[in-house]
Amino acid sequence: MFARLLFFCGLFIASTSAMAVTIYKSTDASGVVSYSDRPTKGSSVFTFRDRMVENLERQVYLVIMKKDGVDSVYVRNDLYAPVEIELSFTGLNNVSGAPSRPIRRVMPLRSSIRLAQLTPTRAGRPLAYLPKFEYSLGDPEGAAVAYRYPYPWRGGPFRVSQGAEGQYSHFGPRNRYAIDIAMPEGTPIIAARGGIVVKTENGQTGRGTDPSGNFVRVLHDDGTMGVYLHLQKGSVSVREGQRVVVGSPLALSGNTGNSSGPHLHFVVQRNTGMGLVSIPYQFKQPMGALPNFALGKQ
């Protein structure tokens, strides 16, 4: 049993180099659980996934307008940020006008675009199709501008509790270069860079349902985004669409979501093509055990 546990831990550590590493889980007649990188009879897929989740379904979504037998397919982006989207169709029956290849484009903030107009091949009969819709925050075009970040908090000094590529939760493209700063709950969190507030969460208590806990996401002028996570419930003081400058109050630090203790999780991300990834960054001031991300893995 101990050997199996060691094997599982090894698989977990190996999984930190990718956003989702698939292994296989099986349970024997005695109820003992085993993990392997190869499928066995009766095993099921077990996948480690990036823990950072943002639910945008109510702000980026399809709208299908039906009139006179024609289906006009729109995408609506209600966010205060551009969104890269991809739309394709399967299960086509009695449909003309569906694109033969996936449609991919960047939608401006607060916009609505018609992407397809579907008509029946045989008039008077219903259309049948399944849209497949995916999206990612941000515009993948352009390059990040060099920038040294001031500390996104007031007070201290504080210590780094988990740095880049930390084995507890800083793995996968979205969080690889994140840092965790241990600090008392209620520490003022401030904007480390100016931009537009894109998304906030303010109502989560304790672990809740979102691993990120309460957070603030800020879109910078070069297309990168700073994200401040695990904030105290009810403390977020900015709204979506608001412009902030360096030093603007955002919230108070907390211990919400998938948090191992009171701390601020700070990460800088950008869209590199239908997916957000964390990118290396540096602080203006030196800080004890803080890794120098610009020099790569520490």
Residue, then its C-alpha position, 0 to 999 in steps of 0.5 A: m500500500f505504501a509503495r502504491l502511495l509513493f507511486f501516486c505521489g510520483l505521478f502527481i509530481a510528474s503531472t506538474s509539468a503539464m496542464a492535464v496529465t492523464i493516468y489510470k485509476s483502478t480499485d481491486a477487490s479489497g478496495v485498494v486504489s492504484y494509479s498507473d500510466r497504462p490502462t488496465k482492465g476495469s481502470s478509468v481515466f484520472t486527470f490532474r487539471d489546472r485548478m484555476v477556473e473562471n466561469l464566463e458562460r453568462q458573459v461569452y455565449l452563443v445567440i441563435m435567432k430563428k426567423d422564416g426558417v433561417d438560423s442566424v448564429y451570433v456570438r456575444n461578448d459582454l466582458y470588458a476585454p477582447v475574447e478569442i473565440e472558435l465556432s464549428f458545427t457537427g451533426l449537420n442535417n438539412v443545413s446549408g451555410a455552415p462553414s467547412r472549417p472552424i471559425r476563429r476570431v478575436m471579438p472586441l469587448r462588449s460586442s456581438i457578431r454574426l458568425a453564420q447564417l444557416t438555411p435548410t437544404r430542403a425547404g420546409r424541413p427542420l434544421a439539425y446541427l450541433p454547434k461547438f463553441e470555445y473561447s479564451l480571454g484576451d487577444p493573442e496578437g501583440a507582445a508583452v511590454a517589459y514591466r517591473y511590478p511593484y508589490p501588490w499589497r501594503g504592509g509587510p514584510f511578508r514571505v513567499s510561501q510558494g514560488a514558480e512551478g511549486q508542486y502544491s498548485h503552481f503547475g500547468p500553463r495558467n499558474r506556472y509562474a504564479i507566486d503565493i505571498a503568506m500574509p494576514e487576512g485583511t492585508p490591503i491588496i492594490a493594483a500592481r499595474g494599471g488597466i481595466v477590471v475584467k472579472t471579479e468574484n466577491g461572495q465566496t466563503g472558505r473553500g466554496t465551489d471555486p478553487s480561485g476563491n474571490f479574485v480580481r482580474v485586471l487587463h493591462d494595456d499590452g494585453t497581459m492580465g494580472v490576477y489577484l486570488h483568494l481574497q477576503k469575502g466582501s472585500v473587493s472594492v472595484r467593479e468590472g469595467q473600472r479603470v485602475v492605476v498602480g496603487s488603486p485599492l482592489a480588495l483585502s487578502g483572504n483565505t478563500g477557495n483552494s487555499s492552504g492558508p491566508h495568502l495572496h496568489f498573484v499571477v500574470q497571464r496572457n492569451t497565446g492562442m485559445g488559451l491563457v498561460s502564465i508568464p514570467y515577471q519581476f518585482k521592482q524590489p528584492m524580496g527574500a526567497l522570491p525567485n527571479f522569474a526572468l532567469g527561468k526555473q529556480 
